[in-house]
Amino acid sequence: MQPNQESGAEVRSGVATYVVEAIVATSIVILGAVVLQGSWALGSGWTSDGPGPGYFPFYIGIILCISGVGTLYQALFGKTRNTDVFVDGEQLKRVLSVLIPAIVYVLAVQFLGLYVASAVYIALFMIVLGKFSPIKSVITSLLVIALFFFMFEVWFKVPLFKGRFEPLSFLGY
């Protein structure tokens, strides 16, 4: 009994799992080929004083290529091809609701630094996805970032990246 067909529920539409597996396997083969080429350029052979600088990466590239080809074969020609939908629209929306803000956060760190970008990220994440009140979200994010600031900058004396504009320069750090 197929759960989505006989129970009257909607049939999911999207990309089949075996297609995604084939794409990932192809990416692994390409990565392995890049590693092979790079290690060959470094010198993947045995030299007079031992293995060359590309010796071990060369074999890692071979392992990547072999495993990628094996996975690709299994995804496309295996006995049990997985035709289930890999991800539907609703699931993709949920994943992107976390992935896109994370990408924006990584870019914001370059300009605002870890502390300011993290405070904004935590507060917005709590407000938008967690449905917390803005006041609680801002207070929580400021407390967390203040704790991290004291822990790294003051107690451990480990300066973290402050960004190109250094928005915390008024603190003397």
C-alpha positions as CSV (number, residue, x, y, z in Angstrom):
1,M,0.0,0.0,0.0
2,Q,1.4,3.4,-1.1
3,P,0.7,5.9,1.7
4,N,0.0,8.8,-0.5
5,Q,-2.1,7.1,-3.2
6,E,-4.8,5.1,-1.3
7,S,-5.3,7.3,1.7
8,G,-6.6,10.2,-0.4
9,A,-3.7,12.5,0.5
10,E,-2.0,14.7,-2.1
11,V,0.7,13.1,-4.2
12,R,4.0,14.8,-3.7
13,S,5.7,16.3,-6.8
14,G,9.3,17.1,-7.1
15,V,12.7,15.8,-8.1
16,A,13.2,12.0,-7.6
17,T,15.8,11.0,-5.0
18,Y,17.8,9.0,-7.6
19,V,18.3,12.1,-9.7
20,V,19.7,14.0,-6.7
21,E,21.9,11.1,-5.8
22,A,23.2,11.1,-9.4
23,I,24.0,14.8,-9.3
24,V,25.8,14.5,-6.0
25,A,27.8,11.5,-7.3
26,T,28.8,13.4,-10.4
27,S,29.9,16.3,-8.2
28,I,32.1,13.8,-6.2
29,V,33.6,12.5,-9.4
30,I,34.4,16.1,-10.6
31,L,35.9,16.9,-7.2
32,G,38.0,13.7,-7.3
33,A,39.2,14.7,-10.8
34,V,40.2,18.2,-9.6
35,V,42.1,16.6,-6.7
36,L,43.8,14.2,-9.2
37,Q,44.8,17.0,-11.5
38,G,46.1,19.2,-8.6
39,S,48.1,16.4,-7.1
40,W,49.5,15.4,-10.5
41,A,50.7,19.0,-10.9
42,L,52.3,18.9,-7.5
43,G,54.1,15.7,-8.2
44,S,52.2,12.5,-7.2
45,G,55.0,10.1,-7.8
46,W,57.7,8.7,-5.6
47,T,60.8,10.9,-5.3
48,S,64.3,10.1,-4.2
49,D,63.5,11.1,-0.6
50,G,60.0,9.6,-0.4
51,P,56.5,10.4,-1.7
52,G,56.0,13.7,-3.6
53,P,53.8,16.4,-2.2
54,G,50.8,15.2,-4.3
55,Y,51.3,11.5,-3.6
56,F,48.6,11.0,-0.9
57,P,46.1,13.5,-2.4
58,F,46.4,11.6,-5.7
59,Y,45.1,8.4,-4.0
60,I,42.4,10.3,-2.2
61,G,41.3,11.7,-5.6
62,I,41.2,8.1,-7.0
63,I,39.1,7.0,-4.0
64,L,36.7,9.9,-4.6
65,C,36.4,9.1,-8.3
66,I,35.8,5.4,-7.7
67,S,33.2,6.0,-5.0
68,G,31.5,8.7,-7.1
69,V,31.3,6.4,-10.1
70,G,30.0,3.6,-7.9
71,T,27.3,5.8,-6.4
72,L,26.4,7.1,-9.8
73,Y,26.0,3.6,-11.2
74,Q,23.9,2.6,-8.3
75,A,21.7,5.6,-8.5
76,L,21.1,5.2,-12.2
77,F,21.3,1.5,-12.9
78,G,20.8,-0.1,-9.4
79,K,18.2,-2.8,-8.8
80,T,16.2,-0.6,-6.5
81,R,16.1,2.9,-8.0
82,N,14.7,5.3,-5.4
83,T,11.9,7.2,-7.1
84,D,10.5,8.8,-4.0
85,V,10.4,12.6,-4.1
86,F,13.6,14.0,-2.6
87,V,12.1,17.2,-1.4
88,D,8.7,18.8,-2.1
89,G,7.9,22.5,-2.2
90,E,7.0,22.9,1.5
91,Q,10.1,21.1,2.7
92,L,12.3,23.2,0.4
93,K,10.7,26.3,1.7
94,R,11.5,25.3,5.3
95,V,15.1,24.5,4.4
96,L,15.5,27.8,2.5
97,S,14.0,29.8,5.4
98,V,17.1,28.7,7.3
99,L,19.7,28.6,4.6
100,I,19.1,32.0,3.0
101,P,19.4,33.9,6.4
102,A,22.6,31.9,7.1
103,I,24.1,33.0,3.8
104,V,23.2,36.6,4.5
105,Y,24.7,36.2,8.0
106,V,28.0,35.0,6.6
107,L,28.1,37.9,4.2
108,A,27.2,40.4,7.0
109,V,30.0,39.1,9.1
110,Q,32.5,40.4,6.5
111,F,31.2,44.0,7.0
112,L,29.8,44.1,10.6
113,G,32.0,41.6,12.3
114,L,31.0,38.5,14.3
115,Y,29.4,40.3,17.3
116,V,27.1,42.7,15.5
117,A,26.1,40.3,12.8
118,S,25.5,37.6,15.3
119,A,23.3,39.8,17.5
120,V,21.2,40.8,14.5
121,Y,21.0,37.2,13.2
122,I,19.9,35.8,16.6
123,A,17.3,38.5,17.1
124,L,15.8,38.2,13.6
125,F,15.8,34.4,13.8
126,M,14.0,34.5,17.1
127,I,11.4,37.0,15.8
128,V,10.8,35.6,12.3
129,L,11.1,31.9,12.8
130,G,10.7,31.5,16.5
131,K,7.8,33.9,16.8
132,F,9.2,35.5,20.0
133,S,8.5,39.0,20.9
134,P,10.9,41.6,19.6
135,I,11.9,42.8,23.0
136,K,12.7,39.3,24.3
137,S,14.6,38.6,21.1
138,V,16.7,41.7,21.2
139,I,17.5,41.3,24.9
140,T,18.4,37.6,24.4
141,S,20.7,38.3,21.5
142,L,22.4,41.2,23.3
143,L,23.0,39.0,26.4
144,V,24.4,36.1,24.3
145,I,26.7,38.4,22.3
146,A,27.8,40.2,25.5
147,L,28.7,36.9,27.1
148,F,30.7,35.9,24.0
149,F,32.4,39.3,23.9
150,F,33.5,39.0,27.5
151,M,34.5,35.4,27.1
152,F,36.6,35.8,24.0
153,E,37.8,39.4,24.2
154,V,38.2,40.0,27.9
155,W,38.7,36.7,29.6
156,F,40.5,34.6,26.9
157,K,42.1,37.6,25.2
158,V,41.2,36.1,21.8
159,P,40.1,38.9,19.5
160,L,37.4,37.8,17.1
161,F,36.8,39.4,13.7
162,K,35.2,42.9,14.1
163,G,34.4,43.5,10.4
164,R,35.7,46.0,7.9
165,F,33.8,48.9,9.5
166,E,34.7,47.9,13.1
167,P,31.4,49.0,14.6
168,L,32.6,48.1,18.1
169,S,35.7,50.3,18.0
170,F,34.2,52.7,20.5
171,L,34.7,50.0,23.1
172,G,38.4,50.1,22.7
173,Y,38.7,46.6,21.3
